[in-house]
Amino acid sequence: MKTVPGRTTPRAPDFRGRLFQLLEHDHLPHSPGMRLVRVIVAIIVIDVLAMILISVPEIDARFGHVLTLVDGAALLIYTLEYLARLWSVVADAPRRGISPTRLQLEYIFSSLGIIDLLAFVPSWIAMVFADRATMVLCGMLPFLKLVRYSPAMRSLLAALQSERRALFGCLVILTGAVLLFASLLYAIEHDVQPDKFGNIPAAMWWAIVTLGTVGYGDVVPATALGRLVSVFAIVGGLVMIALPVAIIARAFADEVHRRDFVVTWSMLARVPLFSHLGAVEIADIMRLLRAQTIEADEILVRRGEQATSMYFITAGEVEIELPTQRVRLAEGAFFGEIALLRRSNRSGTVTATRKTRLLVLDAQDFHALIARVPALAAHIEQTAEARLADTPDAQKGDIAAEEIAQAMQSNVDESNL
C-alpha cells in the first residue's frame, strides 16, 4: 500500500489498546465486548446466588465446599478484570493528553473503580479470616458491579446525583418532622407511659415508625391528645414518602428521556442529508419521528415497493437482501435516506434478525416540515442535489452507498476483534 506524502498512516492498536476498547467501548450488539459483558453479568448472578444458598444451613452442610469454590472462581475473575482495566486504561493516555499514572489513579478513585475493588477485596479477606456470615455479607457486594453494565441502574444513579440537593432537603424536612412529633408525644405521654415516651430518643422511634406509615404497634399513644397528634403524624408521613418518590421518579424519567434524546440526536446528525443542519432544524426533525417495533423474522419492507420513509435502528438488527449481497445493520444505523428525496422503489427486502425497535421518518411529514421552513428547504434542496449526484442508482432504489459501507465496515471491525 502506498503512503501519501504528508499524511501519517494510523497505527493499528496494540494488545493493550484492543483490551481497553473491549472492556470500555466495544458494547455494540453481538460484538466481543457485549459477549464479555454478558459473561460477567452471568458470573455475578451465579456468585450472588451461591452466597444466598450458603446462608441456608442445610444447603451449606451438603454443598458448601462447591459453593465456596464457585465464589472463589468468581472472585478470581473480578480480580483479573480489575487488573485488566487498571493496566489497559493507559492506552487512552495519548487521546486524552494526560499521563498514564494519572489515568490509573482516576480509575482507582472513580465510583466504578471503587465498586470494582469492593467486589473482590472484602470477599477475599472474609473468605480467609472471617466467619461464614461475614463471607455471605461480603458476597453480596459484587451485585453493585451491575451498575457498570445496566443502563437503567446508571440512569437511576445519575438521577439521584442530579437531585441530591432536593433529596437532602427532604431528609432535613423529615428530620425536623421526627423531632417535632417526638417532642410533642414526649410532652404529652411521658407521665402516662414513661417506659415508652420517657425521653425524646425513645419517642423518636415512635415518630419514625409513624411517619414511615409502618405502624408496628409496639408503641402507641394512650391519651386522646396523643392520638390526635398521631393522626397529623400519619398524614404528614404520607407526604414525607410521596415527596422523595416523586422527585426520584421524575428525575429518572428525565434521565432516560435525556439519554434517548442524545442517542436519537447522534443518529440524525450522522445522516449525510442532515449533517450540516443546526440544532433547531434537527430538533424539528426529531419531533416527526415515530416509534415502530418488529419481531424476529418479520419483513419490514420488500424489494420493489415504493419507498416513502427512512428508518433508524435504536435496538436490534435487520438484514437487507440486495440483488448482489446481503448486509446487516445494527443499533445506531439508518437506511432509506433516498426515500426522503424522491419517490423511489425499495432497493432490497429488509427483515428483522431479532426483535428490533425503529424510529421512522415519513417522507410526507418531512416534506411538510421543509415547506413550513424555507431556510431548511433551501439547505435540503442543495444537499439533495449533491446526494443524488453521488448516488447514481438513487432512481433505482432508496439505499445510498454510505448505508452499505457502514454495514460492511461494522462487520470488518467486529471480525478483527
C-alpha positions in Angstrom: 0.0 0.0 0.0 1.3 3.4 -1.0 1.8 6.1 1.5 0.6 9.6 0.6 3.3 12.2 1.3 2.5 14.4 4.3 -0.1 12.0 5.7 0.7 9.6 8.5 -0.8 6.2 8.4 -2.8 5.5 11.6 -1.2 2.8 13.8 -3.1 -0.3 14.5 -4.0 -0.6 18.2 -1.7 -2.9 20.2 -3.0 -5.5 22.6 -3.4 -3.0 25.4 -5.4 -0.7 23.2 -7.6 -3.6 21.9 -8.2 -4.7 25.5 -9.2 -1.2 26.5 -11.7 -1.0 23.7 -13.0 -4.4 24.5 -13.6 -3.5 28.2 -14.7 0.1 27.9 -16.2 0.8 24.5 -17.0 -2.3 22.4 -20.5 -2.9 23.7 -22.5 -3.0 20.5 -24.9 -5.9 19.9 -23.2 -9.2 19.0 -19.7 -7.6 19.5 -17.0 -9.3 21.5 -17.4 -6.6 24.2 -21.1 -7.3 24.6 -20.4 -11.0 24.8 -17.9 -10.4 27.5 -20.4 -8.2 29.4 -23.0 -11.0 29.3 -20.5 -13.5 30.6 -19.5 -11.2 33.5 -23.2 -10.5 34.4 -23.9 -14.2 34.4 -20.9 -14.7 36.7 -22.2 -12.0 39.1 -25.7 -13.6 39.2 -24.3 -17.1 39.8 -21.9 -15.8 42.5 -24.7 -13.9 44.4 -27.0 -16.9 44.1 -24.2 -19.1 45.6 -23.9 -16.7 48.6 -27.6 -16.8 49.1 -27.6 -20.6 49.2 -24.7 -20.7 51.6 -26.8 -18.8 54.1 -29.1 -21.9 54.3 -27.6 -24.3 56.8 -28.9 -27.4 55.2 -27.6 -26.5 51.8 -24.3 -25.3 53.2 -23.8 -28.6 55.0 -24.1 -30.6 51.8 -22.8 -28.3 49.1 -20.9 -25.6 51.0 -17.5 -26.6 49.5 -18.8 -26.5 46.0 -20.5 -23.1 46.5 -17.3 -21.8 48.1 -15.3 -22.9 45.0 -17.9 -21.0 42.8 -17.4 -17.9 44.9 -13.6 -18.3 44.8 -13.6 -18.6 41.0 -15.9 -15.6 40.6 -13.6 -13.5 42.9 -10.6 -14.5 40.8 -12.4 -13.3 37.7 -13.3 -10.0 39.4 -9.7 -9.6 40.4 -8.4 -10.2 36.9 -11.0 -7.9 35.4 -9.9 -5.1 37.8 -6.2 -5.6 37.0 -7.0 -5.7 33.2 -8.9 -2.4 33.5 -6.1 -0.8 35.5 -3.5 -1.9 33.0 -5.4 -1.2 29.8 -6.7 2.3 30.8 -3.2 3.6 30.0 -4.0 3.1 26.3 -6.3 6.1 26.5 -3.5 8.4 27.6 -2.5 9.7 24.1 -6.1 10.6 23.2 -6.7 12.4 26.5 -3.3 14.0 26.7 -2.6 13.1 30.3 -0.1 10.9 32.0 -0.7 7.1 32.3 -0.3 7.3 36.1 -3.0 9.9 36.4 -5.3 7.8 34.2 -4.8 4.8 36.5 -5.4 7.0 39.6 -8.6 8.4 38.1 -9.9 4.8 37.6 -8.9 3.7 41.1 -10.7 6.6 42.8 -13.7 6.7 40.4 -17.0 5.4 41.6 -16.9 2.5 39.2 -13.3 1.7 40.1 -14.2 1.6 43.8 -17.2 -0.7 43.1 -14.9 -3.0 41.1 -12.5 -3.1 44.0 -15.2 -3.7 46.6 -16.4 -6.6 44.5 -13.5 -8.8 45.5 -11.2 -7.3 48.2 -13.7 -7.7 51.2 -14.7 -11.1 50.0 -11.1 -12.4 49.8 -10.5 -11.1 53.3 -13.7 -12.6 54.7 -13.1 -15.9 53.0 -9.7 -16.2 54.7 -10.2 -14.6 58.1 -13.9 -14.2 58.8 -16.8 -16.4 59.6 -19.5 -17.7 57.2 -22.0 -14.9 57.8 -19.4 -12.2 57.1 -18.4 -14.0 53.9 -22.0 -14.1 52.8 -22.4 -10.4 53.6 -19.3 -9.5 51.5 -20.5 -11.9 48.8 -23.4 -9.5 48.1 -21.1 -6.7 47.1 -20.5 -7.9 43.5 -24.1 -7.1 42.8 -23.1 -3.5 42.7 -21.0 -4.2 39.6 -24.2 -4.4 37.7 -24.2 -0.6 37.8 -21.5 -0.6 35.2 -23.4 -2.9 32.8 -27.0 -1.8 33.4 -28.1 1.5 31.6 -31.2 1.6 33.9 -29.1 1.5 37.1 -26.7 4.1 35.7 -29.7 6.3 34.8 -31.0 5.9 38.4 -27.7 6.8 39.9 -27.5 9.8 37.6 -31.0 10.8 38.6 -30.0 10.6 42.3 -26.9 12.6 41.6 -28.8 15.4 39.8 -31.4 15.7 42.5 -29.1 15.3 45.5 -29.9 18.8 46.8 -33.7 18.2 46.7 -33.3 14.8 48.3 -31.1 16.3 51.0 -33.8 18.9 51.6 -36.4 16.1 52.0 -34.1 14.5 54.6 -33.8 17.7 56.5 -37.6 18.2 56.5 -38.1 14.6 57.6 -35.6 15.0 60.5 -37.4 18.1 61.6 -40.8 16.3 61.5 -39.4 13.4 63.6 -38.1 15.8 66.2 -41.3 17.8 66.3 -43.7 14.9 66.7 -41.3 13.1 69.1 -41.1 16.2 71.3 -44.9 16.6 71.3 -45.5 13.0 72.3 -42.8 13.2 74.9 -44.6 16.3 76.4 -48.0 14.6 76.3 -47.2 11.0 77.2 -44.1 10.9 79.3 -46.0 10.8 82.6 -48.6 8.3 81.2 -46.1 5.9 79.6 -42.6 6.6 81.0 -41.3 3.3 79.7 -42.2 4.3 76.1 -42.1 8.1 76.0 -39.9 8.8 79.0 -37.3 10.6 76.8 -37.2 12.1 73.3 -34.9 9.4 71.8 -37.5 6.8 72.8 -40.3 8.9 71.4 -38.3 9.3 68.2 -38.7 5.6 67.5 -42.5 6.1 67.6 -42.2 9.2 65.3 -40.1 7.4 62.7 -42.4 4.3 62.6 -45.5 6.6 62.4 -44.1 9.0 59.8 -42.9 6.0 57.8 -46.5 4.6 57.9 -45.1 1.3 59.1 -47.3 1.1 62.2 -45.6 -1.7 64.1 -48.0 -1.1 67.1 -45.3 -1.7 69.7 -45.5 2.0 70.8 -48.9 3.8 70.7 -50.2 6.9 72.5 -52.7 6.3 75.3 -54.2 9.8 75.6 -56.7 11.4 73.3 -54.4 14.3 72.6 -51.5 11.9 71.8 -53.8 10.1 69.3 -54.8 13.4 67.7 -51.1 14.2 67.2 -50.6 10.7 65.8 -53.3 11.5 63.1 -51.3 14.5 61.9 -48.1 12.5 62.0 -49.6 9.8 59.8 -50.9 12.3 57.3 -47.5 14.1 57.3 -45.8 10.7 56.8 -47.7 10.2 53.6 -46.4 13.5 52.3 -42.9 12.6 53.5 -42.9 9.4 51.5 -44.6 10.9 48.4 -42.2 13.8 48.1 -38.8 12.0 47.5 -40.5 9.3 45.5 -41.9 11.9 43.1 -38.6 13.6 42.9 -36.7 10.4 42.1 -39.3 9.2 39.6 -39.3 12.5 37.7 -35.5 12.7 37.7 -35.3 9.1 36.5 -37.8 9.7 33.7 -35.9 12.8 32.7 -32.6 11.0 32.6 -34.0 8.2 30.4 -35.6 10.8 28.1 -32.3 12.7 28.0 -30.3 9.5 27.1 -32.8 8.6 24.4 -32.7 12.2 23.1 -28.9 12.1 22.9 -29.0 8.8 21.1 -31.6 10.0 18.6 -29.8 13.3 18.0 -26.5 11.5 17.3 -28.2 9.2 14.8 -29.8 12.1 13.0 -26.6 14.0 12.9 -24.8 11.1 11.2 -27.1 11.1 8.2 -25.3 13.0 5.4 -28.6 14.7 4.4 -28.8 16.3 7.9 -25.1 16.6 8.8 -24.9 20.4 8.2 -28.2 21.3 9.9 -28.4 23.3 13.0 -29.8 22.3 16.4 -33.2 23.9 15.7 -33.6 22.0 12.4 -32.6 18.7 13.9 -34.9 19.2 16.8 -37.8 19.9 14.4 -37.0 16.6 12.5 -36.8 14.7 15.8 -40.4 15.6 16.5 -41.5 13.9 13.3 -40.0 10.5 14.3 -42.4 7.8 15.3 -41.6 4.5 17.0 -42.1 1.1 15.5 -41.3 -2.4 16.7 -40.9 -5.5 14.6 -40.4 -9.1 15.8 -37.7 -11.5 14.7 -38.0 -12.8 11.1 -40.7 -10.1 10.4 -40.3 -8.4 7.0 -40.3 -4.6 7.3 -40.2 -3.7 3.6 -40.0 -5.7 0.3 -37.8 -5.0 -2.7 -39.6 -3.1 -5.4 -42.2 -1.5 -3.1 -42.5 2.3 -3.2 -40.2 3.9 -0.6 -41.9 6.6 1.5 -39.8 6.6 4.7 -36.4 6.1 6.2 -35.6 4.2 9.3 -33.2 4.5 12.3 -32.4 1.4 14.3 -32.5 2.1 18.1 -32.2 -1.5 19.2 -31.9 -4.9 17.4 -30.7 -5.8 14.0 -32.1 -6.1 10.4 -30.8 -7.8 7.3 -31.1 -6.1 3.9 -31.2 -8.5 1.0 -29.9 -6.6 -2.0 -29.7 -8.0 -5.6 -26.0 -8.7 -5.2 -25.4 -9.1 -1.5 -26.8 -9.2 2.0 -25.9 -6.7 4.6 -26.8 -6.4 8.3 -27.4 -3.1 10.1 -27.5 -3.0 13.9 -28.2 -0.4 16.6 -27.4 3.2 15.5 -27.6 2.5 11.8 -30.0 4.0 9.3 -31.3 3.2 5.8 -33.7 4.6 3.2 -32.4 8.1 3.1 -33.1 8.5 -0.6 -36.8 7.9 0.1 -36.9 11.4 1.6 -35.5 13.0 -1.5 -37.6 11.5 -4.3 -40.1 8.7 -5.0 -38.1 5.5 -5.5 -38.5 1.8 -5.0 -37.1 -0.2 -2.2 -33.6 -1.5 -3.0 -33.9 -4.6 -1.0 -36.0 -6.7 1.3 -35.5 -5.8 4.9 -36.0 -8.5 7.6 -35.5 -8.3 11.3 -33.0 -10.9 12.6 -34.3 -10.4 16.1 -36.8 -8.1 17.8 -36.0 -4.6 16.6 -37.1 -1.1 17.7 -37.0 1.5 15.0 -37.7 5.2 14.6 -39.5 6.1 11.3 -39.3 9.3 9.4 -42.1 9.5 6.8 -41.4 11.5 3.6 -44.8 13.1 3.7 -44.1 14.6 7.2 -40.6 15.5 6.2 -41.7 17.5 3.1 -44.5 19.2 5.2 -41.8 20.4 7.6 -39.5 21.8 4.9 -42.5 23.5 3.3 -43.0 25.4 6.5 -39.4 26.3 7.0 -37.9 27.9 3.8 -34.3 28.0 5.2 -34.4 24.3 5.8 -36.0 23.7 2.4 -33.1 25.5 0.7 -30.5 23.6 2.5 -32.2 20.2 1.9 -32.6 21.0 -1.8 -28.9 21.9 -2.1 -27.8 18.8 -0.2 -30.2 16.6 -2.1 -28.7 17.5 -5.5 -25.3 16.6 -4.3 -26.5 13.4 -2.7 -28.4 12.2 -5.8 -25.4 13.1 -8.0 -23.1 11.0 -5.8 -25.6 8.1 -5.8 -26.1 7.0 -9.4 -28.5 4.2 -8.5 -30.7 6.5 -6.5 -33.5 6.4 -9.1 -33.5 2.6 -8.8 -33.6 2.3 -5.1 -33.7 4.0 -1.7 -30.4 2.9 -0.1 -27.4 5.1 -0.5 -23.8 3.8 -0.7 -22.9 5.0 2.8 -25.5 2.7 4.3 -24.0 -0.3 2.7 -20.5 0.9 3.6 -21.3 1.4 7.2 -22.6 -2.2 7.5 -19.6 -3.7 5.7 -17.2 -1.7 7.9 -19.0 -2.7 11.0 -18.7 -6.4 10.0 -15.0 -5.9 9.3 -14.3 -4.2 12.6 -16.1 -6.9 14.5 -14.2 -9.7 12.7 -10.9 -8.0 13.5 -11.5 -8.1 17.3 
